């Protein structure tokens, strides 16, 4: 029987990323695992991002370009989710890039470990970081990892597409939309969902003063609706009081 090579959908929201977009898209084009689709969603860029994106559409039929009026990163990712056709989903920000074996390593873990979600680390300023404090594979511990450090970021993970079929990012949320999305998924997915942690920091994170992160920055307070919803999710998932306390301290120090 011939081996089946599942398609991986890669969603890249774009906003005024002309300085970094080519490096991001080139890292996608050069992946060692080739059965991918790259969904580039332009959130109303006013720079050369569209031109750069279209160059990849013209030379590689795995790349797709979509444009929307500026509505924010959540709306852009949601449009990408509406368009996917793959069996697995991962997210990459347009000002970041990944190692050429990034998709291959994540997908191999998903298939070999029969995992529904694979979580890895990232590299910043030549130093490796990991998005988890524990490798326990249950949903409760996954939620605790999400609530601490950068674990709540949507990138650095590979999802079985069936888990996200009915989920979308909250539009209009100023900050922590990634965490809200991920915790909502945790609340809804089956308890026997398998989560696997990979010791691989092939995602290269870049801090920029422009782009997707900068445009969504706003004040996040303890009394904001987003904070209340996140804490409600954590309580529903029965995470430890220590985790919730650490999350609140993180907001105070933000």
N, C-alpha and C positions, 0 to 999 in steps of 0.2 A: 504494500500500500504506500502510495506517495505521501511524503511528509506534508503536513498542512502548515502554511506560513500565514498566520493571522495578520490582518492589517492593523496598524497602529495609527490613530488619528492624533495629530499634534496641533494644538490650538495656540496661536500666537496673536494676542491683541497688540495693536500698533498705535502709538500716538507720538508723532513728532520724534521719531527715532532714527533720523537719517544718519546720525554719526555712528550708530552701532548696528543698524539693521542688516547690513550686508554680512557682517561677521556672524550674526545670529543665523541668517538664512543659509549661508554657506556651510555652517556646521550641521544644518539639517540635510542639505543636499549631499553631504559627504558621509552620511551614516553608513556603517557597515551592514546594518539591517535595512533592506531596501523597500520592503512592502509597507510604505508609509503614505499618508496623505498629510500635507501641511496646509492648514487652514489659517490664512492670514486675514485678520479682521481689522481694518483701518477705522479707528474711532475719530474720524474727522481731522486727520493730520493736515497741517498747512505747509509742511516742508516737502522735501523730496522723497518721503517715505513711499508714496504711491508708485513713483517711477521705479524705485529700487525693487519693490515687491513685484511689479509687472515684469521686470526683467527676468525674474525667476519663473513666473508663469509661462513666459514665452519659450524658455529653454527646457523646462521640466514639467511634464504633465501631472506630476504628483502635487504640485503647488496650486492652490486656489486662492483667489483674492476677493474679498468682500469689503464693501464700504458702507459705513453708516454715519449719519450726522453725530456730532460729539455727544455721547451719552454716558461716557465713563467706562472703566475697564470691565465692570460686571456685565454691562449690556453687551460689550464686545465679546466676552467669553461666552455669554449665553447664545449669541448668534452663531458662534463656532459650534457649540453643543447642538444647535438645531441642524447643522449641516453635516455632521460626522457620518461616516459609513464604516468605521473600523470597529474591531472587537475590543480594542483597548484604547484608552485615552490618556494623554499626558499634556501638561501645559508648560509653555516656556514664555518668558517675558521677552519683548523685542530688544531690550538693551542687554540681554544676557546671551550666553552661548554654551554649547555642550561638547564634550568629547565625542569623537567619531563613533565610538562603540557604546554610546549612552543608551540608545534604544535597545540594542542587542543585549546588553547586560541586564537591563530591567525586565525585558520580555523573557529572557532565559530563566530568570528567577521566578517570574510569574508561572511559567509552564512547568519548570522542574519541581517547584515547591507547591504547585497547585494553589497559588496565592491569588486572591482577588484584588489586593492592594499591595504594591511594593513601594517601600519608603527608603530613600537614600539620603546622602549628604550633599554638601556643596563646597565649592572652593571660592574663597574671597581673599584677595591680596596674598595669593600663594599659600594660604593656610586652609586646611580642611576643617569643616564643621559638620556636625551631624544633628539631624532634626528629631532626635529621640534620646530620652534618658533611660528607657527600658526597652528591651526587645521582646517583651511579652506580647503574644500575638492576638490577644482578645481585644474587643472593641473598647472596653473601659480604659485599658492602658494606652491604646491608640489615642483616645480622646485626651488623656492626660499629657501625652506627648504633644498633641496639637496645641494645647493651651499653654505650653511652656516654650520659651525661646522662639525659634523661627518655625517650629513644627506646624503652625497653622497656615504657613504659606502654601499656596496651591501647587507650586512647582516642586520638583524633586520627588514626584510620586507618579506611579503608573496605576491606573484604575481599570478594572474590568468595566467595559462600557455599560453593561447591564445595570450596574450599581447607580449610574448617574442618569439613567434614562428619563426619570421624572424630576430631576433636581436642576435648579437654576440658581445663579448667584443673585443676591439681593441688590436690586438697582437703587441708587440714591443713597447708599450707605457710605459715609465719608472714609471710614477706616475699618480694618479687620473684616472686610467682606469675605476674604479667603477663609478665615476661621469660622465665621457664621455658616458658610457653605459647607465646610468640612464637618462641623459638628451636627448640622442638620442631616447630612448623609449618615453619620454615625448613629443618630437616633432612629433612622429608618431602615437601615440594612439588616439582614438576618444576623442573629447572634452567632451563627457558625461561620461567618465571613472570616476568611483566612488573610492575615496581614503578615507580611514578611519584610524584615529590615535588612537592607543590603549595605555592606561596608564599601561604598563606592561614592566618591565625591566628584563625579564627572560633570556636575552642573556648575557653571562658572557665573557667579552672581556679581553684578556690578551696581554700585550705588551711584545714581545720577541725580542732578538737580533738575532735570527735565523729565518728560515722559510720564509713564503710567503711575509710578509711585508718587512723583511730585504733584501731579494734578489732583490726586485724591487726598492729600494731606489736609487734615483739619484737626480741631481739638477733640479728643476723645476723653470724656469725663466719666466718673463713676456713676453718675446719674443719667447718662445717655441711654436711649432705647437699645442701642447696639450692645452696650455693656450688660444691661439687664437680660437681654435675650441670650447672650453668651453664657452668663451665669446660670440661667434657667436650663439651658442645654446641658451644662456640666452637672447640675444637680440631677437632672433626669438620667444622665449616664452614670450616676453614682460614683463620680470621681472623688478622690480624697479631699478633705477640707484643706489640707496643706496645698494641694494644687490650686484650688480656688483662691486661697489666700495669696499665693504667689502671683496668680493672674491679676488680682486687684492691685498688688504692689507694683506690678509691671505698668499698669495704667497710670498710677500716681507718678511714677518716675519717667513716663513717656515724654 
